Amino acid sequence: MTAPQTGTIRVPATVGVPPVRSRLRSASSAIGLAVVRTPELTVGAIGVLTGAAFAWVPSLWYDEGATVTSAQRSWPQLWAELHNVDAVHGLYYALIHAWFWLVGYTPFTLRFPSALAIGVAAGLLVALGRRLGGRRLGITAGLVFIALPRVQWAGSEGRPYATITTLAVLLTLVGLTAVRRTRTTHRTRWWVAYGVVALVSVTFNVYLSLAVVAHAVALVWTVAAQRRAERVGRAATPLVSRRTLVRWVVAAAGAALLVSPLVLEVMAQSKQVAWISGIGVRTLPQVFSTAWFGGITLYAAVAWVLMALGTAVPLIAARRRVPDVRDLVRAQAVRVALPLAVLPTSVLLIATALGKHLYSPKYASLSLPFVALLIALAVTLVRPRALLAAAVAVCLVGGIPSAVYVKSPQSKQDSTWANAASIISSERAGRAGANEGVVFGSVYGHPGTTADIIRISYPWAFTGMTDLGATKIGAESGVLWNQNGDLATTIPARLGEIDTVWFVGGTPKARNIEPETAAVLAEHGFHVEQQFRSGRVVMTEFVKG
């Protein structure tokens, strides 16, 4: 047997791993192709990723605690709660209840649905923009929307505001489709779909009724523009006919009739918004920079200028003697977007000025997609593709500081609940199975709410502890929070063999019951072992002996 021959083999230059530059070029081409072919999915995926990234980092705060406690109740308990409080958020709580049943509760699972909603809203906005003004407008609007500071906030918030933006875009997209598909036919299925989506939207949040009203303004404005075009000899097939207006009225009225019981219930619970102040010195900054632009004044100033350009330039161009098709299309985009951007805030401000305090910056969330659309109308005035890409890149870079801030540990009203829970968990480590008690004082800024809200938000830090103060359990009485009873009675009655008691409460702006707690425990042989403070949360450990 002869040994196999050995030697060297020459590999052709065309065989092997492609150069790095070639691979990068291929990846870039693939990404570009995906954006061109499926921009809705691509931009939507970016929205989900930016919303979900590090969403577990910020500490929960008061409003998110309300979501957690409501969504973790049984269906009968949640139903009882909604008859007393938070009916406006009832459908949202029900959806999160089902979500927690599937995946369990953590701060990340609480916030992920909002990240998903922002991604869906971004994708739908791309679709809406494409129908109103082409691919450039749609993609630009979707990316600008993701970069808005208030969108970054909503996408990592365990509250319904991200989903409100999704429903606002969906309702508008369905309405636009209904208008276009039924211009020359008698089919009504798209108007039935519009009525159903309007019903679901307003059920989800009654403020979305303002989007329906804004659609009416857009329709009337479009009819006025059509009549002007006829007067100057530019007659064309009307986009909005009398039949269209009638069908909108029927669909909107049907949805309003069906949702009216919920609206009446929400109005009966109007005491919930008693915390909203009237028109004052803070109102202008809230409208100018907070509601849409996260309180960043420079960002807001640039955005308002772009919104003005995005509104004025198309409308002026469309009024020329011989406007081109692009001018007419972009002007119609303004007629759709502008009412949805400004009308909800205007209505809430007027109501507040008249004594019905309804305006809060977070309630302007439904306008965010249309603010982005107006900005995109200005940005896409840039014609060379390279300059347009650079302008979009500037918009995205401008949103980075806000995106970083909203994922910082104390970004939500300076809450430090996560750190406080971590301290308690660390101090209790190694005492598994120990019989310990806790007394919850009230939290900063909410004297009627006990720090049990911190336990609800971070239950693993309080596992096995006995609540020595609560006598009225919120889940059993149809209210949000537990309430303490007479500590001089409840604490001794529940001490039993407990030899370690924690007090958890808030700094000033909270009803301080720590001295009373300390006095009762001292009578039973307890002394202060150690004290901690994390932001506006105070924690004291009492030990017997």
N, C-alpha and C positions, 0 to 999 in steps of 0.2 A: 504494500500500500504506500502510495506516495503522499507526502505532506502537501497540504494545500498551499498554493502560491500566496505570497504576501507581497505587499508593496503599497504604493500610494495611489489614490484615486483623485483625479482632477474633477472638481465640481464646477459646472458651468456657472458663469457669473449671473445668469438669470434665475438660478435655483437658490433657495435659502430664504432667510427672513428678510422681508422688505426693509429698506432703510427707515429710520425713525421719522424722517421728514415725510416720506411717502405714506407711512401709517397715519401720521397726524393729518395729512391731507385727506386720506380716505375717511377718517373719523369725522373730520369737519364736513366733508361732502355728505356723509350719511346723516349727520345731524341737520344739515341744511335741507336735505331732501325730506326728512321727517317733518320739519317745520313747514315746508311748502305743501306737502301732501296732507298732513293731519295737524294743522296749527292748533285746532281746538284741544286735541289730546296733549300735544306737546306743552302748550302754555298752561293747560290745566294741571299737568304733572308738575310743572315748575311751581305752581301755586300750592299744591299739596306739600311738596318737599319743603318749601320755605316756611309754611305754616307749622309743619310738624317738627322741624329740626329744633331740638333743645326745648320743646314745649313743656317738658317736665321740670325745667329749671326754676322758673318763677314760683314764688310762694303763692298759694291760694289766698284769696281775699274774700270779703264779705259776700259779694254777689255770687261768686263761685261756690261758696259754702252753702248758699241757698239752693243752688242746683243739686249739689251732692246730697243734702238731706232730703230734698223732695224726691229725687230720682231713686233713692234707696228705700222708699216706703212701699208698702204693699199697695196694690191697686185700690182697695177700699180706703186706705189711709190717704193716698194721694187725691182721690176723688173728694174726700171730706175736706182736705186742705184747700183745694181749689174753690170750694164754696165760701171760704173765708178770706183767702189771700192768693195772689199770684195767678188768678185765672188767665191773665194776659199771656202767661208763659206755659199754660197747661199742656198744649200739644208738644212743646219742646221737652218738658219734663217727662212726658210719656215716652217720647222717643229715646231719651237718655236712659230712662228706666229699662227699656227693652235692650238697649246697648249694654248697660252694665250687667244685665242677665246673661248676655252672650260672652262678654270679655272680662267682667269684673271691674272694680273701681281702682284706679290709680290716678294721680294728677295727669299723666299722659293720656290715659284712655278717656278722661273727662274732656280733654282739649282736642283730641284727634278729630272728632266729628267736625269741629270748626275749621280745622286745616283742610279737611276733605271738602267742606262746603265752599271754602275760598277757591280751591282748585276747580270745582264744578262751576262756580260763578265766573271765574276767569275764562274757562273754556266756552261757556255760553256767551260771554261778552265778545269773544273772538267771533263766534257765529253771528251775533247781532251786528257787530261792526262790519263784517263781510257783506251782510245783506244790505246794510245802509250805505256803505261806501267802498267796498272792495277789500281784498286781502290785506293790503297795507294798513288800512284803518283798523281792521279787526285785530290783527296781530299786535299792532302798536297799542291799541286800547287795552288788550289783555295784559300786556307787560307793564304798562303804566299803572293799571289797577293793582297788580301784585305789589308794585313798589310803593304805593301810597302808605304813609305811616299808619293811618288808622286801619287800613286793611291788614297790615302786619299785626296790629294789636288785636283785631277781631279774630284773626286766624289762630291765635294762641289763647283764646279766652273761652272758658267753659260756660258760655252764655249764648243766646240765640242770634247775636248780631251778625255773625258770618252767614248763617243760613238765611237771614233776612235779605242780604245782598243777593244770594242765589235765587230766591223766589222773586225778587224784584226784576232781575234780568230774565228769568224764565217767563214770567207773566208778560213782560214786554215783547219777548221773542214770539210767544204764542199769539199775542195780539197783532203784531206786525204780519205774521203769517196769515192770520185770519183776514186781515184787510186785503192782502195781496191775492190770496187764493179765492176770494169771493167777490172780486171786483166785477166779474162778468158772468158769474154763476149764482145759482140759488142755493147752493149747498151751505149747510149751517154747522157741520160737524166741528169746524175750527172755532166757531163762536161758542159752541157747547164746551169745547176744551178750554177756551178762555174763561168761561164762567166757572168751570170746575177748578181751574188753577187759581182764580181769584178767590173762590170760596176757601180753598186750602190755605192760601197765603194769608188772608185776613184772620182765619182761625188760628194760624200759627202766631201772628202778631197783628193786632188791630191797626197799627200804624201803617201797614201795607195797604190799607184802604186809600191812603194818600197817593199811592202809585196808580190806583185805578182812576182817581180824580185827575192826576197828571196826564193820563192817557186821553181823557176827555179834552183837556186843553190842547194836547198835540193834534187830536183829530180836528177840532174847531180851527186851530191855527192853519192846518193843512188845507181845509176847505177855503179859508180866506185867501191863502196863497194861490189856490187854483182859480178862484174868481178873479183875482188880480191878473193872473196870466191870461185869462180869457179876454179881459178888457184891453190888454195891450197886444192882442192878436197872436198869442202863443198858446192856443187851445190844444189840449192833448187829452188822451183818455184819463179821466180823473182817478187819482189814487183812492180818494175817499168820496163816496157817493152818499146820497140820502139813505139808501138802503144800508150802507155801512154804519151810519150813525144810529139808525134804528136798531140794528142788530147789536151794536155795542150797548145801547140803553137796555135792551132786553137781557143780555148776558149779565151786565153789571147789576141790574135791579134784581135779577134772580139770585145772584150770589149774596147781595145785601139782605134780601129777605131771609135767606136760610141762615145767615151768620148773625142776624140781629139779636137772638137771645144771648149769644156770647158777648156781643158788644154791650148790651144792657148790663150783664153781670160785671164786666170790666169797669163800666162807668160807676156801678155801685161800690166798687172797691177803689175809687179814686183817691181815698185817703192814703193809699200806698205811695202816691207821688207828692205827698205833702212836704217832702224834703226839698222839692224843686223850688228854687227862689224865683222871684219875679224879675222883670227886666231891670238890669242894673249895670254898674260899671264893668262887670265881668262878661256881660253878654256879647259885646262886640268882639273881644278876643276869642271867645268861645266859637262864635260863628266864623270869624276870619281864619283862625289857625287851628283850633282844637278839634272841631267836629270831623274834619276831613284830613287834616294834615298833622295831627298829633301834637299840636302846640309848638311846632317849629316855625318860627316867624318868617325866616328867610325862605324856607321851602314853600310856605303858604303864599308869600308875596309873588314868587316866580310862578306858582301854580295858578293863582288868580289872573295874572297877566296872560298866561297861556290860554286859560279858559275864555277870557275876553276876546283874544285873537281867534280862537277856535269857533267862537260864536259870531263875531262881527264879520270876519273875512268871507265866509261862505254866504252869509245873508246878503252882504253888499254885492258880491260877485253875481249872485242869482238875480239881482235887480237890474243888471245891465241890459241894454237894449237887445243884445244877442248873446245870452249866456250859453256856455257849452254844457254838455250833458253832465260833466263832472261837477260843475258849479251847482247845478240843480239838485244833483244827488246829495252833495254834501250839505246843502241848505236844508234838505229834508231830514238829514241826520241831526241837524241842530234842532229842528222842530220836535223831534222825538226826545232828544237828550236833555235839552234845556229845562222843560217843565219838570222832568223827573229829578233834575239836580236842585232846582231852586224852590219849587212849590212846597215840598214837605216841610222844609225849614221855615219858609215864609208863613205857612199855616200855623205851625207850632208857636212861632214868635208872636203872631197876631193873637192867638188864643191866650198866650201867657200875658201879653199886654192888657188883655181884657179881663184878667183876673183868674183865668183857668190855667194854672201853672203846669204846662206840659212840655216846655222845651228843655231838653238836656242834650249835650253834644252827641251822646251815644245813640240817641233816637234818630239822628240824621244818617245812620248807617245805610239805609236803603238807597240813598243817593250816591253812594261811593262809585258804583260802576259807571254812572252817567257823568260824574265828575271826570273820571278817567277817559270817557269817550270824548268829552269836550276838549280835554288836554290833547288827546290823540289827534283831533281835528286840526289843532294848531301845529303839532309836531310834524304831521304828514304834509304840511305845506312845503316842507323841505323836499325838493324834487330829486337831486342826485341820490342814488341808493346808498352810497358810502356816507354822505352827510346825514341822511335819515338814520342810518344805523348808529352813527355817532351821537345823534340827538337822543335816540332811545337809550343808548348806553349811559348818557348823562343822567337821564331820568332814573335809571336803575341804580346807578352809583349814589345818587342823591338820597335814595331810600335806605342805603346800607346802615347809616348810624342809627336810625330808628329801629331797623330790623334787629340790630345787635342789642339795643337798649331794652326792647320789649321781651327779650329772652334772658335778661339779667335777674338775679335772685329776688330783688326787691322792687321790680318794675311795676307791680300792681298795688298802687296806693301805699307804697313803702311797707307792704306787709312782710313780716318776718315770722309768720306762723310755722313755716317749714323748719326754720332754725330753732325755734322754741321747742317744737316737737322733737327735733334731733337731740337737743340738750336733755330733755326728759328721758328719752329712750336710752341715751348714753348713760345717764345716772342710774337708771334702773337695770342696766345690763348686769348680768351675773346674779340677779335676784329673781330668776324665773320661778313662778309659783308663789312669790311672796304676796301676802295679803295687804294690799295698799289701798288707800282711799284718795279722793280728790274733791276739792271744792272749787267750783268755777265761779269767778267773779265776772263782771261785765267786761266787754271788749271796748277798746278805744273807739270813740266816735259813735257807739251804739249802746247806750246805757241799758236798753231793754233786752239786749242779747247777751247771753252768758258766753264765756270762753269755751263752753261745750262745742261751739262751732269749730274750734281748733281740733278737738277730738274727732269730730265728724270728718274734718278734712284730712287728718292724719291719724286714723284709728289705731294703727300698729304701735304708736308710742304710748297708748293708754290701755293696752290690752290687760284685762284682769283687774282693773281699778274699779272701786265702788264709788259711785257718785253719792256724796254725803249731803248734798244740799237740795237737789232737784225734787220737787213735789208735783209739778205739772209737766208731763211729758208731751212735747210738741206733736209727735206722731200720733198720740192717742187722743189729743184734744183738737186736732185740725188746725194747728198753728205751726209756724216755722220752727220756733225755738223752745227749748225747755225753760222752765221758770223755777227759781229757788223758793223755798218756803222759809219758815222761821228757823234760822241756823241753830239757835239755842235749843231747839227741840229735835231737829232732824239729825244733826251731827251726833249727839250722844246716843240716839236711838239706833244708829247704823254703825257705830264704831266697832262693836264686837271685839274681835281679836286683832283688829288692825293696829299696827304699831308705826306705820309711816303714812303721812298725809301730805299731799301736794296741794298748794293753792296756786291757781292759774288765773290771772286777770289782766286788766289793762292799766296803762298809765293814765294821767288826767284826761278828762273827757270820758271817763268811765266811772260808774258808781262804785266807789271803793268799799268793799266789804271785807278786805283783808284784816283790819283791826278787830272786827267782830269775830271773824274766824279764829284769829290767834287767841283771843280771850277765851272762847269756848274750848279750844283745844288745850290751853294752859290749865284750865280747871280739871282736865283729865290727864294731866301729867306730860303733855307734849311741850317741846321747846323747838326753837328755830335751829335747824341743823345747817342749812346753807340757803343762799338766795342767788337768783340769777335774773338777768334782764336782757331781752333781745328786742331791740327796737322799742315798740310800744307794748310789749308783752312782759309781764313780771311773773316770776315763778319762785315760790318759797317752799322748801321742804321742811316739814315738821316731823320730829322723831320722838317717840315715847321713851321716857326714862331720863 
